[in-house]
């Protein structure tokens, strides 16, 4: 592992994940994982969404929506970044699927 990258353990929905993180960003990663955990628990506890993967996708969509509104992006900017956002969401889904598959075994 690169000397500027550290492995950080985070816990989301009672499962531990090791995540590569740039040195000095560990606190932000832990805070982010706590936010994701909190949001996933809210959705899970609502009983409206079943399955960890679906809960994770809903959280990702909610956080992306929140981010776009917090940045007050114009529709033109959103449209120009749509492909990038779709690609990133697909990448996140693949990472979530991979992590979930590891914990199913």
C-alpha positions in Angstrom: 0.0 0.0 0.0 1.3 3.5 -0.9 2.9 5.2 2.1 0.5 8.1 1.8 -2.5 5.7 1.9 -3.7 4.2 5.1 -6.2 1.4 5.7 -9.0 2.6 7.9 -11.6 0.3 9.4 -15.2 1.7 9.4 -18.4 0.1 10.6 -21.7 0.5 8.6 -24.8 -1.4 9.5 -22.9 -3.6 11.9 -20.4 -4.7 9.3 -16.7 -3.7 9.2 -15.0 -2.5 6.1 -11.4 -1.7 5.4 -11.1 1.4 3.2 -8.0 2.9 1.7 -7.7 6.5 2.6 -5.2 9.3 1.9 -3.1 10.2 5.0 -4.7 13.0 6.9 -8.2 12.2 5.6 -9.0 9.5 8.1 -11.2 11.7 10.3 -13.3 12.8 7.3 -13.6 9.2 6.2 -14.8 8.1 9.7 -17.3 11.0 9.9 -18.6 10.1 6.4 -19.0 6.5 7.4 -20.9 7.5 10.5 -23.2 9.6 8.3 -23.8 6.8 5.9 -24.4 4.4 8.8 -26.9 6.8 10.3 -28.7 7.3 7.0 -28.8 3.6 6.2 -30.2 2.9 9.6 -33.0 5.5 9.1 -34.0 3.9 5.9 -33.8 0.4 7.2 -35.7 1.2 10.3 -38.5 2.9 8.2 -39.3 -0.6 6.9 -40.0 0.8 3.4 -36.9 -0.5 1.8 -35.7 -4.1 2.1 -32.2 -5.4 1.4 -28.9 -3.8 2.3 -28.0 -3.1 -1.4 -31.2 -1.2 -2.0 -30.8 0.7 1.3 -27.3 1.7 0.2 -28.5 2.8 -3.2 -31.2 5.0 -1.6 -28.7 6.5 0.7 -26.4 7.2 -2.3 -29.2 8.9 -4.2 -30.3 10.9 -1.2 -26.8 12.1 -0.5 -26.1 13.0 -4.1 -29.4 14.9 -4.2 -28.5 16.7 -1.0 -25.1 17.6 -2.4 -26.5 19.0 -5.7 -28.9 21.2 -3.8 -26.3 22.3 -1.3 -24.1 23.4 -4.1 -27.0 25.1 -5.9 -26.0 23.6 -9.2 -27.8 24.9 -12.2 -29.7 22.4 -14.5 -27.0 23.0 -17.2 -24.2 22.2 -14.8 -26.1 19.1 -13.5 -26.7 17.9 -17.1 -23.0 18.4 -18.0 -22.0 16.3 -15.0 -24.7 13.7 -15.4 -22.4 11.2 -17.1 -19.8 11.6 -14.4 -22.4 11.2 -11.7 -23.9 8.1 -13.3 -20.4 6.6 -13.7 -19.5 7.3 -10.1 -22.8 5.8 -8.9 -22.2 2.7 -10.9 -18.7 2.4 -9.5 -20.1 2.8 -5.9 -22.8 0.2 -6.7 -20.0 -2.2 -7.8 -18.0 -1.6 -4.7 -21.1 -2.1 -2.5 -21.9 -5.3 -4.3 -18.4 -6.6 -3.9 -18.3 -5.7 -0.2 -21.7 -7.3 0.4 -20.7 -10.4 -1.5 -17.6 -10.8 0.8 -19.8 -10.6 3.9 -22.3 -13.1 2.6 -19.6 -15.8 2.3 
